Structure formats: C-alpha cells, structure tokens
C-alpha cells in the first residue's frame, strides 16, 4: 500500500466533492450479503477506466473528460444508476474499442455525480460484483454489452487457513500504514472497522501500489482465498521495500547530521547572497547543465563533463577547488566543440580579396587559391600548415587576415616572439593555483569556431628556458597527423585542431627547430621592388594614414615621383614598414597645418619632402664609381632584405701580411684568405708579379664597421677586389656580384637571390655575376623584376676575373 492510485480514465481527482455531504459508510457483512443477492442486469453500458481497477464493495471517485463517458454517466444517472466498469489494456488509448478493454470487470452503482468548474464531470461509484462481457451490442454513443455473472469461490465459514490469511492482511496493513509517511494514520481506523473479509481483501487490493495489469490479475482470481493469498504476497513485497527504505533513511540521517547542519548554514549563506544580488550556486549548476545539452560534443566529452559536473555538485562552494572546478567547466562549455564556420569556395572572390589587400606576393596568393580549390573538391582535406618566410614589413601577418576573409573564417593571431614557457602552449594542470589553459585553446575559445585561420606570428623567435621548450610543444600543434587529438594539460581532453588553418610567419628559417620546420610548407615572401613599393604606398599606405589621422584624399596628394623619392631617400628595407612611418610624417604635416589654419601645399613637392623629412639619409647604397683600384660592389642578404656592400682593399709597403676589418664573421674572413691564396697560386695567369706579395701588406675593409657581417657570398667580390688591387685595373662599370669560392677555383651558389637583385636595382646596377647554379633562382623571379639587368653565370673564378676586370688602368695607378 503506497500512494493510492485514484480511479482515473482522464484525470483522477477528489476535488469538488462537497465537504458537507453525508459520509459513505464501510461495507458490512449484511450489505455484502444483500449485494451478492442482487440480480445482474442482462445488458450494461460499459465504462472503460484508464489507470485503475474497481473491486467489489470499494468506493472510488473518477473524473470523466471524454464525451462518450460523460454521456454514459448522465444516461445511467437518470436511469438505473448501474454501469459496467472495466479497465483499459493501454491507458494511452484515447478511444478504446472492444479489443482495447479487459473482458472481466465490476458492476458499479453511481452514488453521486458532481459537475466541476472546468467542465469535467466527477462521479463517485461503488463496486458491486464481478461480471464478464459476453457480447458487445453497440459502440455508439458508448459501449453496451450483454454480461454474465462470474462465480466467486468462497472458503468455508470457519476455514482456519483463510482466517489466518485475513489476520495477516490486517496486521500487515496496519504496519504499512504506520511505517509509510505517505499514508494518513486515519486509514488504520478504516482497516480496524472493516467486518467483511471479502471487502477487506478488495479494499486492500484496490489501495496497493500496483500497476493496472497486476490489479486486473488480482480481480480475475476466482477463488477468494487465492486472491487473499496473492494480496498478502504483494503486501509482503511492499513491506520489505518500505523497511529497506526506512532503514537506509535512518542510516543516512545518522551519517549526515553534520552535513545537514552545514547544508542549512550554506542555505542561509545562499539566501544572504541572493539578497545582496549574488547568484546562487544551484542556479549556476543548473545553467551549466542546460548549456551542456546544447553542445555538439561527442559521447566521450559529454561523459567527462557530466562526471566533472557531478564532482562540482558534491563540493563545498567555500573551498578553493570549487572555483577551479567552475573555471574548468566554464572552459568546456565555452569551447566550440565541433562548431565550424562554413567555408566560402568562391575562388574569384578570394583572388579579388587577396589582390585588394596585397600588391605582389603572387606565389603566396597562388598557393592559397590552390588550397581553396582542393578544399572545394574534397571538402574534408586536412588544413595545411603554411609558413610565410621573409623579411619584416612585407605583409606576412596581414596576409593572414586576407586569407581568413577569403575563406569566410574567423581570424586569430598568436604572437610567439620571446615565448619561453611550454605551458603557454599546452596549459597548466588544473591542480595548480592559478592554472590556465594554453594559448591555443584560449584562442579557439575566443574565436568561437574550431576552424579559424590561426596566425602563429614570429615562430622563429621561440626561445628555450628552464620552463621547457615551447618549439617542441608546437610539434603536436603543427603536425597534421597528430593535431586531431591535441592534448592541453588544463583541459585534460583531446581537442581536434585538424580543421584549423595554421599560418606561421618567420624572418629567419635557420633559428626554427628542424623537426618543426619539417612540418610546415615554406612559402618564401620576398621583398618589394621600388615600383611595387610606390604602388603599395599609393593604394594602401597613404589612404590608411589619411584615415587614421582624420583626413581624406582632398587634404594631401603625393604623386608617384615623390613617393619614389621617399622610398629611395628615406627607407632601406625589403618591406614597407619604414615607408609607412615616413608617409605618416607627411600626413601629420598636413594635419598640423589644417589644425593651426596655416597654408600648405596639398600636392606635395620634392622641396616639401625635404622640409618635412629632412635631407635624404639612404644615398649610401648608391653605386660608387670604378676609378679606384680594389673597390668592388657586392650583394648581401640581411634580416631586412637585400643590400649592396663595398669591398675595399689597399696596398702598403710591408712584409706581405693581410689584415681584415669591418666587423666580419669567421666565414667571411676565411673567404678573404681563400681569395688571397688563390691569387698567389695563379699570379702569372692574372699578370701579377709574385714578388709583390712579399713587398706589400694588404688591408681589406668592408664599410659600415658597426654592422656585423658574415657568410660566404662575398667570396668572389673579395677575389675581384684583390685582383683589381694587384693589377691596378678598373672594375667593369655598374657591376655587382655574389658567390662563394673554393680553394680549387670553383664558384658555388648562394641564397637570397631575389632580395639581392632588388638591392642591385635600387643601386642602379646594370650587370650581375652569379654562380651558374643560381640560374634556376633567376627563372623563378618575375620578368618585371629583371628588366634592365644583365646576368653573367660563372663556374670558375677565372671567369669572374675575365668579366669583371677591364684592361683600363685606374686613375693614379701605382707602379708595383
């Protein structure tokens, strides 16, 4: 016996029963005898009940909501007040037919009909005797059927076994009422006052906490003794459950006395917090639970989150671990698990965006368009790891923004310059105080999607420390085979980075760890020509600076000749960063004139440029004349792009020693030594008297002594300088060269060819000597860059001398 299930075929309810109505007395043996002697009608209207079974003698209220049921009750109430009540096989059936009802039911008498305010009809009925449906007569407006009485086998009057069962039922019922807090104690009076044995069985069976099927099985038992025994069995099961439940509750109550006290204190604190405008902890937990249902994470992640949320529920909110746990769950909820932005595969639009934002850089644009094309065809390709390598200021970082816009993805930038803590990449374990996820996971959380364009700026500037090696931690991030399950120490779960498009930028590949470099596709972003810089300044830099200073194109105009003068006279770089600074100075000059209401030239002239920027500072990289022996123009690669340098050498009377100055590195000094020894061994071939090597000291100098210089590419330049010095012959006019030399007289290839060629063009060089193996590098350069240049490809040092040294003596030649 648990919570009594009210007879309900729509909604069981006792509401609406008049409190002043007379009490319905319990069934006495005399009433039962009279009820059993009543004759069963031949036909009865059949009322199906949804979720209960009516037993003989039991009084129950039911609420009718179906039109058929209301019609049946009204007709019966106006007539004999007798109906047949059967239970439905499935309570969900809205319009039960013959096959949907049990054939054995109970004849019932309508005691009272009440009209509810909501339009439903409540009727109180009392069960009389069992019957069986013989044949259905009508289905409309409600079921009617011929019925036959079902015999009930009763035990003999003083059957000891039956009487023992009845006594057990009474005792057990009283015990259940006493131990079950859900049953009112008044029910024990009813049990004690029931005099009829059969009514006791039916009353207890009706109020047992059983489903309809089990109650129907009890009703169908023909023998009263067997029904009593079955009822007792169900009561025993219920009593055992009740005892177990009470036992557990008692143990828990004893164990949780202290926790209960803490709970009440926390509840009081929570109420105080809410009064002060804070958020209750329970609300936080519920919000997290609701949020988690909307996430697209997989089964493994969901299970982990549910486990961590359950752990948080068990925590005391006042302990330090609570806030760590809350931060952890907040991170899990904020991360964009399996949330991707849709890629835009309009290749022509992508090309337009790249061309709009960046002038030149054709190889980079071509590679990005190729990637988009493959992605469009396959739609599941792992994102490549691109590394844009080149001098500063050429647009490597800003290129990432254009790629993101072209793809329709979110843009995330992460600067790696000077990063020396591995935890910045992988995060800290959440057990540490102040633990945080790594910057990779933080950036994805900020982006809101799992497939952004991720710029790893200055990847060559990663450094080691006692906190670990960040470049080694980046190996997993940048490996397409591993990053589908990237492990962050704080998150403690694998996160899929395979759909992220990583674009790294670097100025120097030499400082990148080899294993890391191997994971990336290197794309060389070379410097700009003067013509390209002028176009970039006109299309991008000047409009940008005008906007940033609150001006527009009507306030300042700089023509192409003036922009070229700024590029040549005031900047010395492969990129355009310094150029932008100089243009910003020009714009500030205009802004100041407007603000102070002074007159100024809107169209900038060369005189205004000198007035604002000062005298040109970068004339030193112009080509120098060839009137002096031993002065040769070389081509060099620096961190800011290509440059020209001059090798100077001079003779002085002495004992044949050689000295080298100009802040040169070990390799460059060795190149000078190799050149000198080669000349000594081939002196007669070059028309040099071998005795001069013992009579004169040689001094080699590379100007700009404050700037460190190293590398083998000045080898042929030093060789040419020394031959010119010893022969006192002029170097060919407007000539520059680069190449490494060997002791056998071979010329070897060098790198940075494009940057060196751009430097040569800036210096108005006409002819360039290169190793024959560098010819392949020239073929990769756009023809527009090579316009006006003549290339000489050599394999031997002797070829260099033949091309570079003329037969004309220098001005004021020495007699050696």
Secondary structure, 3 states (H helix, E strand, C coil): CCCCCCCCCCCCCCCCCCCCCCCCCCCCHHHHHHHHHCCCCCEEEEEEECCCCCCCCCEEEEEECCHHHHHHHHHHHHCCCEEEEEEECCCCCCCCCHHHECCEEEEEEEEEEEECCCCCEEEEEEEEEEEEEEEEEECCCCCEEEEEECCCECCCCCCHHHHHHHHHHHHHHHHHHHHCCCCCCCHHHHHHHCCCHHHHHHHHHHHCCCCHHHHHHHHHCCEHHHHHHHHHHHHHHHHHHHHHHHHHHHHHHHHCHHHHHHHHHHHHHHHHHHHCCCCCHHHHHHHHHHHHHCCCCCHHHHHHHHHHHHHHHHCCCCCHHHHHHHHHHHHHHHCCCCCCCCCCCCHHHHHHHHHHHCCCCHHHHHHHHHHHHHHHHHCCCCCCEEEEECCCCCCHHHHHHHHHHHHCCCEEEEECCCCCCCHHHHCCCCCCCCCCCCHHHHHHHHHCCCCCEEEEECHHHCCEECCEEHHHHHHHHCCCCCHHHEECCCCCCEECCCCCEEEEEECCHHHCCHHHHHCCEEEECCCCCHHHHHHHHHHHHHHHHHHHCCCCCCCCECCHHHHHHHHHHHCCCCCCHHHHHHHHHHHHHHHHHHHCCCCCCCECCHHHHHHHHCCCCCHHHCCCCCCCCCCEEEEEEECCEEEEEEEEEEEEECCCCEEEECCECHHHHHHHHHHHHHHHHCCCCCCCCCCHHHHEEEEEEECCCCCCECCCCEHHHHHHHHHHHHHCEEECCCEEECEEECCCCEEECCCCHHHHHHHHHHCCCCEEEEEHHHHHHHHCCCHHHHCCCEEEEECEHHHHHHHHEEEEECCCCCCC
